[in-house]
Amino acid sequence: MGSNGVCDMRGYLSFLILWIVSKKPASGAQIARELEKRKGCKPNPGTIYPALKELVGKKAIVAAPKGGKEKVYSITPLGRSQMESARTSFCKTFYDVFSR
């Protein structure tokens, strides 16, 4: 949680979404549950759905109708490439954070 009690997802939300849907396609609600499990707090739909829309617009993920208004999101080859690049960058940047 952020210092003000808000579930702060800025900075790595897109990476986390790409990682989650790289494991298996997921709905927005499933993605939110996985983020809650990892972060310890429930993310706001106003945080998740704009990020999903942006990732679809950038062709990193695709959305397929599941029924009603719900969609299932899947990673694209471009999204997988972007996720791998971000993971490499993250590891290079933070490789020594936990060393003493």
C-alpha positions as CSV (number, residue, x, y, z in Angstrom):
1,M,0.0,0.0,0.0
2,G,1.1,3.5,-0.6
3,S,1.7,5.9,2.3
4,N,-1.9,7.3,2.1
5,G,-3.5,3.8,2.2
6,V,-4.2,3.7,-1.6
7,C,-3.2,0.6,-3.5
8,D,-0.5,2.3,-5.6
9,M,0.0,0.5,-8.9
10,R,1.8,3.3,-10.8
11,G,5.0,2.4,-12.6
12,Y,4.6,-1.3,-13.1
13,L,0.9,-2.0,-13.6
14,S,1.3,-2.6,-17.4
15,F,4.2,-5.0,-16.7
16,L,2.2,-6.9,-14.1
17,I,-0.8,-7.1,-16.5
18,L,1.4,-8.4,-19.3
19,W,3.0,-11.0,-17.0
20,I,-0.4,-12.2,-15.7
21,V,-1.9,-12.6,-19.2
22,S,1.3,-14.2,-20.4
23,K,0.5,-17.1,-18.1
24,K,-3.0,-17.5,-19.4
25,P,-5.8,-15.3,-20.8
26,A,-7.8,-13.5,-18.1
27,S,-10.7,-11.2,-17.6
28,G,-10.3,-7.8,-16.0
29,A,-11.8,-9.2,-12.8
30,Q,-9.3,-12.1,-12.8
31,I,-6.5,-9.7,-13.3
32,A,-7.7,-7.6,-10.4
33,R,-7.8,-10.7,-8.1
34,E,-4.3,-11.7,-9.1
35,L,-3.1,-8.1,-8.5
36,E,-4.9,-8.1,-5.1
37,K,-3.2,-11.4,-4.2
38,R,0.2,-10.0,-5.0
39,K,-0.2,-6.5,-3.6
40,G,-2.3,-7.2,-0.6
41,C,-5.0,-4.7,-1.6
42,K,-7.7,-4.5,-4.2
43,P,-6.9,-2.3,-7.1
44,N,-9.5,0.2,-8.3
45,P,-11.3,-0.6,-11.6
46,G,-10.5,3.0,-12.6
47,T,-6.8,1.9,-12.5
48,I,-7.0,-1.5,-14.2
49,Y,-9.4,-0.9,-17.1
50,P,-7.6,2.3,-18.5
51,A,-4.3,0.3,-18.4
52,L,-6.0,-2.6,-20.2
53,K,-7.4,-0.2,-22.8
54,E,-4.0,1.3,-23.3
55,L,-2.3,-2.1,-23.7
56,V,-4.9,-3.1,-26.3
57,G,-4.3,0.2,-28.1
58,K,-0.6,-0.5,-28.2
59,K,-1.3,-4.0,-29.5
60,A,0.4,-5.6,-26.5
61,I,-2.8,-7.5,-25.6
62,V,-6.0,-8.4,-27.4
63,A,-9.5,-8.5,-25.9
64,A,-12.0,-11.2,-26.9
65,P,-15.6,-11.1,-25.8
66,K,-16.4,-13.6,-23.0
67,G,-20.1,-12.9,-22.6
68,G,-22.0,-9.7,-21.8
69,K,-19.6,-6.8,-21.3
70,E,-16.8,-9.0,-20.0
71,K,-13.7,-9.6,-22.1
72,V,-10.8,-12.0,-21.9
73,Y,-7.3,-10.5,-22.4
74,S,-4.5,-12.3,-24.1
75,I,-0.9,-11.3,-24.7
76,T,0.3,-10.7,-28.3
77,P,3.8,-11.5,-29.6
78,L,4.5,-7.8,-29.4
79,G,3.3,-7.7,-25.8
80,R,5.5,-10.7,-24.9
81,S,8.5,-9.0,-26.5
82,Q,7.8,-5.8,-24.5
83,M,7.3,-7.8,-21.3
84,E,10.7,-9.6,-21.8
85,S,12.4,-6.3,-22.5
86,A,10.9,-4.7,-19.4
87,R,11.9,-7.7,-17.3
88,T,15.5,-7.4,-18.5
89,S,15.5,-3.7,-17.7
90,F,14.0,-4.2,-14.3
91,C,16.5,-6.9,-13.4
92,K,19.4,-4.7,-14.6
93,T,18.1,-1.7,-12.5
94,F,17.3,-3.6,-9.3
95,Y,19.7,-6.5,-9.3
96,D,21.4,-5.4,-6.1
97,V,18.4,-4.1,-4.1
98,F,18.3,-7.0,-1.7
99,S,22.1,-7.6,-1.3
100,R,23.8,-6.5,1.9
